[in-house]
Amino acid sequence: MKTRWIKTTAEAANELNVQMPWERGARRASMIARRSQAMSQLNLLSA
């Protein structure tokens, strides 16, 4: 009984496909770059 629970738990964990925060590096960096570019343009317009 215990091995069946472990087996089904391992199978469920293998099927789970969640993207961890550290895996989003390039997408997050591009978003930060766009935001900082927009902020610098706003600062130029308001100065």
Backbone as CSV, one residue per row, in Angstrom:
resi,resn,N_x,N_y,N_z,CA_x,CA_y,CA_z,C_x,C_y,C_z
1,MET,0.828,-1.194,0.000,0.000,0.000,0.000,0.868,1.252,0.000
2,LYS,1.917,1.247,0.797,2.760,2.422,0.887,3.508,2.668,-0.426
3,THR,3.953,1.622,-1.096,4.687,1.804,-2.349,3.778,2.330,-3.446
4,ARG,2.500,1.952,-3.426,1.566,2.457,-4.424,1.383,3.964,-4.258
5,TRP,1.299,4.435,-3.022,1.165,5.865,-2.748,2.404,6.621,-3.218
6,ILE,3.566,6.071,-2.952,4.809,6.716,-3.378,4.890,6.755,-4.898
7,LYS,4.487,5.691,-5.551,4.539,5.632,-7.011,3.589,6.650,-7.633
8,THR,2.368,6.736,-7.123,1.421,7.696,-7.693,1.835,9.135,-7.388
9,THR,2.444,9.343,-6.232,2.933,10.684,-5.902,4.071,11.079,-6.826
10,ALA,4.980,10.167,-7.110,6.092,10.448,-8.019,5.579,10.712,-9.430
11,GLU,4.591,9.964,-9.887,4.024,10.189,-11.212,3.338,11.551,-11.294
12,ALA,2.619,11.921,-10.253,1.950,13.225,-10.240,2.981,14.352,-10.243
13,ALA,4.074,14.179,-9.520,5.122,15.201,-9.487,5.793,15.333,-10.844
14,ASN,5.952,14.250,-11.562,6.563,14.301,-12.889,5.656,14.984,-13.905
15,GLU,4.346,14.866,-13.721,3.401,15.497,-14.639,3.278,16.994,-14.387
16,LEU,3.593,17.440,-13.192,3.473,18.845,-12.829,4.528,19.655,-13.560
17,ASN,4.099,20.686,-14.279,5.022,21.493,-15.061,4.828,22.964,-14.686
18,VAL,5.482,23.369,-13.605,5.379,24.734,-13.113,6.687,25.441,-13.416
19,GLN,6.585,26.651,-13.922,7.784,27.415,-14.233,8.228,28.157,-12.977
20,MET,9.436,27.871,-12.543,9.974,28.508,-11.350,10.466,29.920,-11.674
21,PRO,10.486,30.801,-10.683,10.889,32.187,-10.947,12.270,32.318,-11.562
22,TRP,13.208,31.470,-11.188,14.555,31.582,-11.740,14.646,31.075,-13.168
23,GLU,13.601,30.430,-13.679,13.580,29.977,-15.059,13.072,31.065,-16.006
24,ARG,12.561,32.172,-15.461,11.987,33.230,-16.287,12.989,34.332,-16.577
25,GLY,14.261,34.051,-16.507,15.301,35.066,-16.582,15.209,35.999,-17.778
26,ALA,15.173,35.486,-18.986,15.193,36.323,-20.186,13.915,37.137,-20.312
27,ARG,12.778,36.517,-20.051,11.501,37.230,-20.165,11.420,38.341,-19.120
28,ARG,11.879,38.055,-17.909,11.846,39.063,-16.845,12.809,40.201,-17.150
29,ALA,13.990,39.874,-17.663,14.970,40.911,-17.994,14.451,41.827,-19.093
30,SER,13.771,41.280,-20.089,13.238,42.117,-21.162,12.119,43.017,-20.639
31,MET,11.313,42.511,-19.715,10.254,43.331,-19.131,10.852,44.476,-18.318
32,ILE,11.892,44.208,-17.557,12.550,45.246,-16.764,13.192,46.281,-17.679
33,ALA,13.792,45.838,-18.775,14.409,46.764,-19.722,13.355,47.680,-20.355
34,ARG,12.201,47.120,-20.732,11.130,47.945,-21.297,10.639,48.967,-20.283
35,ARG,10.489,48.532,-19.040,10.002,49.440,-18.002,11.007,50.562,-17.743
36,SER,12.287,50.235,-17.666,13.284,51.272,-17.398,13.411,52.226,-18.588
37,GLN,13.239,51.721,-19.813,13.278,52.584,-20.987,12.093,53.557,-20.963
38,ALA,10.928,53.067,-20.615,9.750,53.926,-20.539,9.925,54.980,-19.451
39,MET,10.503,54.587,-18.328,10.721,55.552,-17.246,11.738,56.608,-17.646
40,SER,12.787,56.230,-18.376,13.782,57.217,-18.789,13.173,58.199,-19.803
41,GLN,12.300,57.710,-20.667,11.630,58.602,-21.614,10.705,59.571,-20.885
42,LEU,10.015,59.080,-19.851,9.157,59.960,-19.064,9.987,61.025,-18.349
43,ASN,11.145,60.633,-17.835,11.993,61.593,-17.146,12.518,62.648,-18.106
44,LEU,12.806,62.269,-19.344,13.261,63.245,-20.331,12.158,64.233,-20.668
45,LEU,10.931,63.745,-20.762,9.812,64.623,-21.106,9.473,65.575,-19.952
46,SER,9.624,65.113,-18.736,9.235,65.954,-17.606,10.340,66.893,-17.147
47,ALA,11.573,66.681,-17.611,12.692,67.519,-17.166,12.760,68.824,-17.909
